[in-house]
Amino acid sequence: MWKKLLILAGVVSAAALVVKKAKSASDERALWHEATAAPDLR
């Protein structure tokens, strides 16, 4: 019983870490795109 809960907690923690890393990478990409995009001179 405890072994299953421990494994489940590990899987949930790993999934949360992956989601956090993916969001961080996406935010970083968006920031670089904004910083390096040509200025809008309209």
N, CA, C and O atoms as a CHARMM CRD file, in Angstrom:
* protein
*
  168
    1    1 MET  N      0.82600  -1.20200   0.00000 PROA 1      0.00000
    2    1 MET  CA     0.00000   0.00000   0.00000 PROA 1      0.00000
    3    1 MET  C      0.86500   1.25900   0.00000 PROA 1      0.00000
    4    1 MET  O      0.70000   2.13100  -0.85300 PROA 1      0.00000
    5    2 TRP  N      1.79000   1.35100   0.96200 PROA 2      0.00000
    6    2 TRP  CA     2.64700   2.54500   1.04900 PROA 2      0.00000
    7    2 TRP  C      3.55900   2.65500  -0.15200 PROA 2      0.00000
    8    2 TRP  O      3.86800   3.75300  -0.61400 PROA 2      0.00000
    9    3 LYS  N      3.99000   1.50300  -0.65800 PROA 3      0.00000
   10    3 LYS  CA     4.88500   1.50500  -1.81200 PROA 3      0.00000
   11    3 LYS  C      4.17600   2.12500  -3.02700 PROA 3      0.00000
   12    3 LYS  O      4.77400   2.89700  -3.77700 PROA 3      0.00000
   13    4 LYS  N      2.89600   1.77500  -3.20900 PROA 4      0.00000
   14    4 LYS  CA     2.13200   2.33500  -4.33200 PROA 4      0.00000
   15    4 LYS  C      1.96200   3.84500  -4.18100 PROA 4      0.00000
   16    4 LYS  O      2.08700   4.58400  -5.15700 PROA 4      0.00000
   17    5 LEU  N      1.67800   4.30300  -2.96800 PROA 5      0.00000
   18    5 LEU  CA     1.52400   5.74000  -2.73700 PROA 5      0.00000
   19    5 LEU  C      2.83400   6.48500  -2.96600 PROA 5      0.00000
   20    5 LEU  O      2.83700   7.58600  -3.51700 PROA 5      0.00000
   21    6 LEU  N      3.93700   5.89000  -2.54800 PROA 6      0.00000
   22    6 LEU  CA     5.24500   6.50200  -2.74800 PROA 6      0.00000
   23    6 LEU  C      5.58300   6.59200  -4.23100 PROA 6      0.00000
   24    6 LEU  O      6.10500   7.60600  -4.69400 PROA 6      0.00000
   25    7 ILE  N      5.28700   5.53700  -4.96800 PROA 7      0.00000
   26    7 ILE  CA     5.53700   5.54400  -6.42000 PROA 7      0.00000
   27    7 ILE  C      4.64500   6.58700  -7.09000 PROA 7      0.00000
   28    7 ILE  O      5.10300   7.32400  -7.96300 PROA 7      0.00000
   29    8 LEU  N      3.38600   6.65300  -6.69100 PROA 8      0.00000
   30    8 LEU  CA     2.46900   7.64000  -7.25400 PROA 8      0.00000
   31    8 LEU  C      2.94200   9.06300  -6.96500 PROA 8      0.00000
   32    8 LEU  O      2.88200   9.93100  -7.83600 PROA 8      0.00000
   33    9 ALA  N      3.41100   9.29800  -5.74700 PROA 9      0.00000
   34    9 ALA  CA     3.92600  10.62900  -5.39600 PROA 9      0.00000
   35    9 ALA  C      5.14900  10.97000  -6.23700 PROA 9      0.00000
   36    9 ALA  O      5.31000  12.11600  -6.65700 PROA 9      0.00000
   37   10 GLY  N      5.99900  10.00600  -6.48300 PROA 10     0.00000
   38   10 GLY  CA     7.18000  10.22600  -7.31600 PROA 10     0.00000
   39   10 GLY  C      6.80200  10.56200  -8.75000 PROA 10     0.00000
   40   10 GLY  O      7.38800  11.45800  -9.35900 PROA 10     0.00000
   41   11 VAL  N      5.83100   9.85000  -9.28600 PROA 11     0.00000
   42   11 VAL  CA     5.38900  10.10200 -10.65900 PROA 11     0.00000
   43   11 VAL  C      4.75500  11.48700 -10.77400 PROA 11     0.00000
   44   11 VAL  O      5.01600  12.21600 -11.73100 PROA 11     0.00000
   45   12 VAL  N      3.93400  11.84200  -9.80800 PROA 12     0.00000
   46   12 VAL  CA     3.29500  13.16900  -9.82400 PROA 12     0.00000
   47   12 VAL  C      4.34700  14.26800  -9.70200 PROA 12     0.00000
   48   12 VAL  O      4.25300  15.28700 -10.38600 PROA 12     0.00000
   49   13 SER  N      5.33600  14.07800  -8.84900 PROA 13     0.00000
   50   13 SER  CA     6.39900  15.07000  -8.69000 PROA 13     0.00000
   51   13 SER  C      7.19900  15.22000  -9.98100 PROA 13     0.00000
   52   13 SER  O      7.52300  16.33700 -10.38500 PROA 13     0.00000
   53   14 ALA  N      7.51400  14.11300 -10.62100 PROA 14     0.00000
   54   14 ALA  CA     8.26000  14.16000 -11.87500 PROA 14     0.00000
   55   14 ALA  C      7.45300  14.87300 -12.95600 PROA 14     0.00000
   56   14 ALA  O      8.00100  15.67400 -13.71400 PROA 14     0.00000
   57   15 ALA  N      6.17100  14.58900 -13.03000 PROA 15     0.00000
   58   15 ALA  CA     5.31900  15.24100 -14.02800 PROA 15     0.00000
   59   15 ALA  C      5.24100  16.74400 -13.77300 PROA 15     0.00000
   60   15 ALA  O      5.28300  17.53900 -14.71300 PROA 15     0.00000
   61   16 ALA  N      5.12800  17.13200 -12.51000 PROA 16     0.00000
   62   16 ALA  CA     5.07400  18.55600 -12.17800 PROA 16     0.00000
   63   16 ALA  C      6.37900  19.25000 -12.56700 PROA 16     0.00000
   64   16 ALA  O      6.36500  20.37800 -13.06000 PROA 16     0.00000
   65   17 LEU  N      7.49700  18.57400 -12.34400 PROA 17     0.00000
   66   17 LEU  CA     8.79600  19.14100 -12.70300 PROA 17     0.00000
   67   17 LEU  C      8.91300  19.32100 -14.21600 PROA 17     0.00000
   68   17 LEU  O      9.41900  20.34100 -14.68400 PROA 17     0.00000
   69   18 VAL  N      8.45000  18.34000 -14.97500 PROA 18     0.00000
   70   18 VAL  CA     8.49800  18.42500 -16.43700 PROA 18     0.00000
   71   18 VAL  C      7.63200  19.58200 -16.93200 PROA 18     0.00000
   72   18 VAL  O      8.04800  20.33300 -17.81500 PROA 18     0.00000
   73   19 VAL  N      6.44500  19.73000 -16.37600 PROA 19     0.00000
   74   19 VAL  CA     5.55300  20.82000 -16.78200 PROA 19     0.00000
   75   19 VAL  C      6.18200  22.17000 -16.44500 PROA 19     0.00000
   76   19 VAL  O      6.11500  23.10600 -17.24200 PROA 19     0.00000
   77   20 LYS  N      6.78800  22.26700 -15.27000 PROA 20     0.00000
   78   20 LYS  CA     7.43100  23.52100 -14.87000 PROA 20     0.00000
   79   20 LYS  C      8.58800  23.86400 -15.81000 PROA 20     0.00000
   80   20 LYS  O      8.73600  25.01700 -16.21400 PROA 20     0.00000
   81   21 LYS  N      9.41000  22.86600 -16.16300 PROA 21     0.00000
   82   21 LYS  CA    10.53000  23.10000 -17.09200 PROA 21     0.00000
   83   21 LYS  C     10.01900  23.53000 -18.46300 PROA 21     0.00000
   84   21 LYS  O     10.58100  24.43800 -19.07600 PROA 21     0.00000
   85   22 ALA  N      8.96100  22.88600 -18.95000 PROA 22     0.00000
   86   22 ALA  CA     8.41900  23.21500 -20.26500 PROA 22     0.00000
   87   22 ALA  C      7.87800  24.64100 -20.27700 PROA 22     0.00000
   88   22 ALA  O      8.09500  25.37600 -21.24100 PROA 22     0.00000
   89   23 LYS  N      7.18100  25.03700 -19.22500 PROA 23     0.00000
   90   23 LYS  CA     6.64700  26.40300 -19.14900 PROA 23     0.00000
   91   23 LYS  C      7.78100  27.42200 -19.08600 PROA 23     0.00000
   92   23 LYS  O      7.71600  28.47500 -19.72000 PROA 23     0.00000
   93   24 SER  N      8.80800  27.10500 -18.32700 PROA 24     0.00000
   94   24 SER  CA     9.95700  27.99100 -18.21500 PROA 24     0.00000
   95   24 SER  C     10.63900  28.16500 -19.57500 PROA 24     0.00000
   96   24 SER  O     11.00600  29.27700 -19.95500 PROA 24     0.00000
   97   25 ALA  N     10.80300  27.06900 -20.29500 PROA 25     0.00000
   98   25 ALA  CA    11.43100  27.13700 -21.62300 PROA 25     0.00000
   99   25 ALA  C     10.57400  27.95200 -22.57700 PROA 25     0.00000
  100   25 ALA  O     11.09500  28.72800 -23.37800 PROA 25     0.00000
  101   26 SER  N      9.26600  27.77800 -22.49500 PROA 26     0.00000
  102   26 SER  CA     8.35700  28.52900 -23.36100 PROA 26     0.00000
  103   26 SER  C      8.42300  30.02500 -23.05400 PROA 26     0.00000
  104   26 SER  O      8.46900  30.85400 -23.96200 PROA 26     0.00000
  105   27 ASP  N      8.42800  30.35600 -21.77100 PROA 27     0.00000
  106   27 ASP  CA     8.52800  31.76200 -21.37000 PROA 27     0.00000
  107   27 ASP  C      9.84500  32.37300 -21.83400 PROA 27     0.00000
  108   27 ASP  O      9.88100  33.51700 -22.28500 PROA 27     0.00000
  109   28 GLU  N     10.91900  31.60900 -21.72000 PROA 28     0.00000
  110   28 GLU  CA    12.23900  32.08300 -22.14800 PROA 28     0.00000
  111   28 GLU  C     12.25200  32.34400 -23.65300 PROA 28     0.00000
  112   28 GLU  O     12.78700  33.35500 -24.10800 PROA 28     0.00000
  113   29 ARG  N     11.65700  31.42000 -24.42800 PROA 29     0.00000
  114   29 ARG  CA    11.58500  31.59200 -25.87800 PROA 29     0.00000
  115   29 ARG  C     10.78400  32.83900 -26.23500 PROA 29     0.00000
  116   29 ARG  O     11.17900  33.59900 -27.11900 PROA 29     0.00000
  117   30 ALA  N      9.67400  33.05200 -25.55900 PROA 30     0.00000
  118   30 ALA  CA     8.83800  34.22400 -25.83300 PROA 30     0.00000
  119   30 ALA  C      9.59100  35.50700 -25.51200 PROA 30     0.00000
  120   30 ALA  O      9.49600  36.48700 -26.25000 PROA 30     0.00000
  121   31 LEU  N     10.33400  35.50100 -24.41700 PROA 31     0.00000
  122   31 LEU  CA    11.10300  36.67600 -24.03700 PROA 31     0.00000
  123   31 LEU  C     12.19000  36.98100 -25.06600 PROA 31     0.00000
  124   31 LEU  O     12.38000  38.13700 -25.44300 PROA 31     0.00000
  125   32 TRP  N     12.90300  35.95000 -25.52400 PROA 32     0.00000
  126   32 TRP  CA    13.93500  36.16600 -26.54500 PROA 32     0.00000
  127   32 TRP  C     13.32700  36.64500 -27.85100 PROA 32     0.00000
  128   32 TRP  O     13.90300  37.49000 -28.53600 PROA 32     0.00000
  129   33 HSD  N     12.16500  36.10800 -28.19700 PROA 33     0.00000
  130   33 HSD  CA    11.50700  36.54700 -29.42900 PROA 33     0.00000
  131   33 HSD  C     11.14600  38.02700 -29.33300 PROA 33     0.00000
  132   33 HSD  O     11.34500  38.78600 -30.28100 PROA 33     0.00000
  133   34 GLU  N     10.61900  38.42300 -28.19100 PROA 34     0.00000
  134   34 GLU  CA    10.25200  39.83100 -28.00200 PROA 34     0.00000
  135   34 GLU  C     11.48700  40.73400 -28.01900 PROA 34     0.00000
  136   34 GLU  O     11.45100  41.83300 -28.57200 PROA 34     0.00000
  137   35 ALA  N     12.57900  40.26400 -27.41100 PROA 35     0.00000
  138   35 ALA  CA    13.78200  41.08400 -27.30500 PROA 35     0.00000
  139   35 ALA  C     14.50100  41.21700 -28.64800 PROA 35     0.00000
  140   35 ALA  O     15.16300  42.22500 -28.89500 PROA 35     0.00000
  141   36 THR  N     14.37800  40.21700 -29.51400 PROA 36     0.00000
  142   36 THR  CA    15.12200  40.23200 -30.76500 PROA 36     0.00000
  143   36 THR  C     14.27100  40.57300 -31.97200 PROA 36     0.00000
  144   36 THR  O     14.79500  40.65800 -33.08200 PROA 36     0.00000
  145   37 ALA  N     12.98000  40.76900 -31.78800 PROA 37     0.00000
  146   37 ALA  CA    12.09600  41.10100 -32.91100 PROA 37     0.00000
  147   37 ALA  C     12.37800  42.53500 -33.36100 PROA 37     0.00000
  148   37 ALA  O     12.78900  43.38300 -32.56800 PROA 37     0.00000
  149   38 ALA  N     12.15300  42.77900 -34.62500 PROA 38     0.00000
  150   38 ALA  CA    12.33200  44.11200 -35.17200 PROA 38     0.00000
  151   38 ALA  C     11.30400  45.05300 -34.53900 PROA 38     0.00000
  152   38 ALA  O     10.15400  44.65900 -34.34800 PROA 38     0.00000
  153   39 PRO  N     11.69100  46.27500 -34.21300 PROA 39     0.00000
  154   39 PRO  CA    10.73100  47.18900 -33.59400 PROA 39     0.00000
  155   39 PRO  C      9.61500  47.57000 -34.56600 PROA 39     0.00000
  156   39 PRO  O      9.83300  47.68900 -35.77200 PROA 39     0.00000
  157   40 ASP  N      8.44800  47.75400 -34.02800 PROA 40     0.00000
  158   40 ASP  CA     7.30400  48.15900 -34.82400 PROA 40     0.00000
  159   40 ASP  C      7.29100  49.69000 -34.89500 PROA 40     0.00000
  160   40 ASP  O      6.95500  50.35600 -33.91600 PROA 40     0.00000
  161   41 LEU  N      7.65200  50.23500 -36.04100 PROA 41     0.00000
  162   41 LEU  CA     7.79900  51.69400 -36.19800 PROA 41     0.00000
  163   41 LEU  C      6.61700  52.31600 -36.92700 PROA 41     0.00000
  164   41 LEU  O      6.79600  53.23500 -37.72700 PROA 41     0.00000
  165   42 ARG  N      5.42700  51.83000 -36.65900 PROA 42     0.00000
  166   42 ARG  CA     4.25700  52.41100 -37.31700 PROA 42     0.00000
  167   42 ARG  C      3.89000  53.72900 -36.71200 PROA 42     0.00000
  168   42 ARG  O      2.92600  54.36000 -37.14500 PROA 42     0.00000
